[in-house]
Structures are given as structure tokens and as C-alpha cells.
């Protein structure tokens, strides 16, 4: 499909720079394709009324690391140009793939130095050598430390990797270390938050549990490639970055059992949805999964494992907007986004959310 089909104009004042407080006070646009009331306005706090006993929320428990490192190139004369590196994929205990800016200032063999002081053990400065650089400027960094010591050093020196549409308008701060982390965050490895999960509070979870809604966790370590706009003229020319994810066997079995009894699987965010679809058989039955996935979902995809989707509002021409267009229909989502813009909804990572019903249900929904 032509990429420009997924374009739209968004006023800059619709981009949220801070989350709603409390988190579950964010607005929620319910989207029911083809229904008599296709779009209606609610709030995240209404989820307990919108879901029913037996439904299962599936959340991503990946934790965002402080992946943005500000340092300088050393060892090549007196000039030490400033370099910003955003880690996006852990290769092993001491190697990371990273995007750097400006990329032209670094070559294979150069050393990037981050920080002058540290709290971790004896670390004062954290050094990493550029061991690989590809044609697009992406590099592999080989750090001088490894394992937990390296993780702590990165956490101390790094900043939360806020998306460019926020970071270009304000600097990350200590509050972002709380705000840009979901209630479910446990497994370190993401360099971008699974943002639909940011809306949940303990109060909301208690109400959902009381309602009889189940909660299950999967892990997908989100890479920055997920949020990059598609630059190819046609979606067929776009290649997704691979991300590591896992669905435990007990989670797959519990979701299969719930669905067999009439419960709906509600993916909280695009990351949970993509992972569930990767772990599903052709008949929609889930199985345990652990490995990398680069699934790219565009209109025409037949969904197998997910019945409803809770997600934020996404960037134009992004793989995420293509995914929601595949789920609820491109024309429906264009109408939904136009309504959200005119009604003052807040967009992107710190913004409001929508609850999407599928254009083509996986299984007939007998209960209204």
C-alpha cells in the first residue's frame, strides 16, 4: 500500500509533553467500526464498565532503560566532539547497538566517553569503543565493563529516551524516570515505553479485578525502530527492526482457556498485540514463544489472537498507525483521529488512548 495513505496533519499543541495526573484520568476514545455509534468519548477509568468478566488484559512488562548517553569522542587529537548515543539493542553483556548523532563524527576504532563521575563501584568514566558501523550510521558499542556493573553505570549516566517529538521541545528530567515507566515494568531492556500501559494505576487494576477481568504479562523489549516513520513510498519497501519478546507457556495456556470460555483477549498496546500475533497458530491458539520478532502488520492482515486493543494515538506514516488501521479499518481510524484532533485529545506517548474493536472479529462476539 502507498505510505501516504497513512498520513494526516496534527497540530503541534495536540502533542502531550507530560502525562495526565492521575494516569487513569486520561481520555479514552472507543472505536467500534460499523456500529451505530462508531465513536464515543469515555475515560481510562471507565475500562471496568467497558470490559466484562472473563476478558483478559495482556500487558507488556518490559522496563525502559536510561538509554540515551551524552558523551564525547576521545583519542583523536585535542578535539573531543560531543556525541549523543541512543542504545537500542543489547547484543550481550558488554555490547549494544546504538544510533548516534552526529554519526559522521565516529568511525570504527573510536572511543566514546560518557560521564566524569560515577557511583557504581570504581567507575569514574564509562568508555565504549566503536567496533562496527553500518552505512546508515548505526554502530555497535563495546563497553569497557559488562554485566550488572555496566547496567548500573548506564542507569546512572543515561537519560530516559523520550521520543523526539517530546525531547525536541523539552529536556528529559527526573520526573520522566517515573512517568515514562509503566506500573508493570519488571524486565529491563526497552528503549521506548510500551505507552498504552502508562495509563494504569493500582486503583484501576483493583476495579478491573473486582469486575472479573484477568491480567496477564508478556515481555517485548521495545526498540526505537518501532516508532520510526516509514520512509519508503510503499509499505512493501519497509523493513521492521527485530525485537526480542517472550510469551510464557502458562500465559498462553491461561489465555487459550479464557478465550475458550468466551473471554476476549485485550492487548494493551501495539507491542503486546504484535507479540501475541507472533505467538499464535493459524487457528488463533497461543503457544509459548521466546525469540526475535519483526512482524509488520498492515491492512489486509488477518488477526488471530487479539479481540480488542487499547492503544495511544500514533504518528502519521508510522508502522503503529498502519497497525491500528489494519485492526479497525483505515477509513474508520482516519475518522477516529479526525474526531480526536477536533475534540482536543492529547496525542502520542504521554497522551490519551483509544479502545479499538476489530473491523473483522477473530470470532463472532455474541455479547454486546
N, C-alpha and C positions, 0 to 999 in steps of 0.2 A: 504494500500500500504506500501511497505517496505520504511522505512525512509531514507535508504542510497541511494535511487533513487534521492533524492533531495540534494545530497552532491556535492560539487565542491571545487576546490582549488583556493584560491585568494591570490596573492602576497600582502604582508603587505603594500607595497608602493602604492597600489591602494585605501587604506582606507583614506578618506578625514578627516583631522584634523581641517580644517577651511572651511567655505563656500566660494563659488565663489563670487567675488565682481565685478560688481553688481550682485544681486541674479539671475536676468533673463539672465545673460550671461552663465549660466551653460549649459552643453551639453545635448542634447536630442536624444535618440535612438528611432526611430519609428519602431515598430514591427507589421508587417502585415502577420499573418500566411497564408501560402499557396499562397501568391501573387508572381508575377514575380520579385518583388523587396521586399523581405521579411524584410530586414533590411536596413535602411538608416539613415545617420547621419545628425542631424539638431541641433538647439539650442532652449532653452526655449523661447527666443524672437521670434521664428518662429511660436508660437502657433496660432497667428492670421491668419497665412496662412494655417495652418493645420486643423483648425476648420472652421465651416461655420455658417452663420446666422441661428438662431433658435436653435443652440446647447446650452446646459446648463451645466456650470461647477457647481459642488457641492463640497463645501469646508467644512472642519471641523473647527468651530470657538472656540474650546476648548483652554484654555490658560494653559501653563505649570507653575506649581508652583515650588518654590525653595525647592524641596522635599528631598534633601539629607542633613541630620543633623549629624554633628560630635560632639559627647559628651563623657560623661564618666559615668560609673556606680558608684553610691554613696550609702552610708548607710550600707555597709557590710564590716566593718573594715577599716583599713587605705588604703588598695589597692583600687585604682579607675581606673580600666582598661578602655582604650579608646574604644568607641563603635561608629560604623557608622550605622545609620538607614536611610533607604530609604522608605519614606511614599509612599504607592501606592493605598490606597483606603480609602476615608473618610466614616466613619460609621455614624457619627452625628457631632454636633458642637464641641465636645471635644475628640472624639475617632477616631483613624486612625489604619488601618492595615499597617504593615511595615515589610520589610526584614531587618535583622540586621547582622552585621559582626563585631566580631565573635559571632555567635548565642549562643555558649556554655557558654559565659560569663554572660548571662542574664537568669534569672528564674522568674516565676510568683511572683509578690510582689516586685521585684527590682525597683529602681528608676533610670531613665536616666536623666542626667542633661546636658543641652545644653547652651553654652554661659556663659559669666560672666557680660556682659553689654548689655543694650538694649535701644532702642529709644522709644519703644512702651509703652506709659503711665508710669507705675512704674516698668516695668519689668526689672530685672537685670539678672536673670537666669530663664530659662524655664525648668520646671521639667515635667516628664511624668512617670507614673507607668506602669509596665508591668502587664496587667490584664489577659492576655491569651497568651499561647504559644503552637503551634502545633508540631507534630513530625518532620516536615521539618525545624523547626526553625523560621517560620514566627510568628510574635507576634502582639498583639493588645496593643496599647499605649493609656492610659488615661491621657490626659494633664491636668495640673492644671488650665488652662484658657480655654475659649471657645469662639466661635463666631468670630467676626471681630478682637478682640484683639489677639486671638490665630493665626489667619491668618496673621496678621501683624508681630507677633513675629517670625513665621516660615519664612516669606519672608525676615526678617532682618538677621536671623541666618543661613538660609539654603543656599545651593548651587544649581545651576541648575543641574539636574540629568542626566549628559551626559552619553551616553551608555558606557559600559565597554571598547569597542574597541577604544574609544577616551580617556576616563578617565584614562585608564591604561598607556597612552603614554604622557599625559599632564594634569595638574590640571585645573579644571574649573576656569574661571576668569570673570570679569565684562562684557567683550565683549560677553560672552555666554548668558548673560541675555537679550541681544538684538538679537544675532544671532540664538539662539535656541527658537525663538518665531515667529510665522507666522504673516503676515500682518493682518490676520483675527481674531487673538486671542482676545476673549472677556470673555468667561465663564471659570472661574478658576476651575481646577480640574484634569488636566492631569499631569502625572509624566514622560511623554515622549512626544516629539513633534510629531504632525502629519506631517511628514517631507516633503511630496510632496508639501505642502503649503508653505514651506520655499522659494520656487523659485519665488514667485510672488512679483512684485513691483507695485507701483501706475501707472507707465508708461505703464507696460504691461496690467494692468486692463483697462486703458483708451483705449488702442488699441483694446482689445477684445470687449469692449462695442461698440466702433465705428464699429467693424466688425459685430455686431448684436448678439454676444454671451452673454447669460444670466449668472448671478451669483447668486447662492442660497446657504444658510448656514444651516448646521445641526450641532449637538453637540454630540461628543462621547469623554468621558473622558478616555484618553489612559492610561492603566496600564502597568507596566513593563512586565507582563506576556505575552503580545502580542509579545515581541521581544525575548523571551527565546527560545533556541533551543529545538527541540523535542528530548527527551531522550529515548522514547520508540522505540523499534525495528520496530514497525508497527504504522502507523498513527492512527489506531483504538484504540491504547492504550493511546493516548494523550488527556488530558483534558484541555480545554481553561479556562483561568481566565475570569470571568464575568466582564463586564464594563458597566457603565451607559451611555445611549445615548437617544437623543430625535430628532424627526423629526416633526416640527410644521405642523399643518394642512394646512396652507397657502402655505408652501413649497411643500408639497405633491401634492396639487391641481395644483400649477403652473407647476410642473414637469410633471404631467399627461397631462396637456393641451399642453405643449410644445411637448411632445412625440406624441400626437395625431395629431399634425400638421407636423410631420416629423422631429422634432428636436431630437438630440441624447443627452442622459444623460451621462456626462463625470465625473466620480468620481475622485476627486483629492485625491489620497491616498487610502490605504487599509482600513483606519478607516471609511471614507465616504462610500466606497463600501460596507463594511460589514453591516453598519447601514442601508443603502438603501435596501440591500437584506433582512435584517431582517424585514423591514417595508413594504415589497412588498407582495401582494397576489400572488396566483399561476399564475394568468394571467399577472403579472408584474405591476399591478396598485398599486401605492403607497398610503398609508394611514398614518394618524398621528400615532406617536409612542412615548412612553416615558417609559423607564424601562431598566432593565439589559439585556445584550445580550452576549452570549458566542458562537456565530456562528463560526464554524470551517469549512473552505472551502478548499477542496482538489479536485484533478482531478476526474471528473465524476459528479461534481455539475452542475446543470443546472441554469445558471444565468437568472434572470427575470427582473431586474430593471436597469442594467447598460450596456451601449453600448460601451463606451471607458473608459480607465483607465490611469491616469497619476500617476506614482509612481517612487520612488527611486529604487536603486539596493539593494537587501536584502541579509541577511546572509544565508549561506548554512544550510540546515536541519531546517530552521525556518518555522513557520506557514505562514509567509509572502511570502516566495519563493514558498511554496505549493499553496498559493492563486493565484499568478501570473501564475503558471504552470497550474492551473485549468482554468484560464481565456484565456490564449493564447496557451496552449498546452505545455506539459513538454519538448518534443523534441525541439519545437520552442524556448522556454525560455533557454534551455541549449545552443543552438546555439547563441542566443542573448547575453547571459552572456559571452560566449567564445569570441564573437566579441568585446564586451565592454572591456574585460580584455586586449585583444591584441591591441585594439585601444586606450588604455590609459584613459578610462573613470574612473571617481572618484566614489567610492562606499560608500554606507551607508548614515547615517543621513545628513551629510554635503556634500554629493556627488552629482553626476549628476542624471538625470532622464530618464525614458523611457515612451513613449506614446504607450499603448497597444491596439491593436484591438483584438476582441474575436475570438477564434477558431471556435466557433459556435455562430453566432449573435443571439441576442434575437429576433430581427425582421429583415427581409430582408432589406439590405441597397441599395436603388435604385440609390443613387447618389454616384459617385466615389469619 
